[in-house]
Amino acid sequence: MGVAASYDELVNIFGRIQSFLQRLKLYTGVLLTPELIEVLGKITAEIIHILALTTKEVRTRSMSEQIRTFFLIAHGSLEHTEKFVKRLAGKTPIEDALQKLNNLTQDEALMVAANNLEIADDTNKKADVIKEGARNVFDSSGTEG
């Protein structure tokens, strides 16, 4: 991966972390369900995991660059060797962690949507009770409603 691609990946990771932290700030002001609290905890743990993996990647990059230079000199075609090794190894740990983070944030979004639906339904039921109570007050006082 080139320097520009690595930089873009880091910007993407930090942007996603920033988005979650902004949502987390909003969540601190509202009552949350235990299930949503659990998902938010898992997301926080995954973010810490991603930061650890990213830090490790940045620290080992200089050694990795030296190894790539050696392969380039020894074999002449670094790009094909690197692609072959990546295909054998499958996804990188960072890619796996980002996929897990994606899944968790999708769960978060679905839970928030379901919670909002529950709140809206509860609000409608309470509004119906209030309307019925108001109608009873008007009916008992002889006023047309």
Secondary structure, DSSP 8 states (H G I E B T S, - for coil): --HHHHHHHHHHHHHHHHHHHHHHHHHTTS---HHHHHHHHHHHHHHHHHHHHHHHHHHHHHHHHHHHHHHHHHHS-HHHHHHHHHHHH-S-HHHHHHHHHHHHHHHHHHHHHHHHHHHHHHHHHHHHHHHHHHHHHHHHTT---
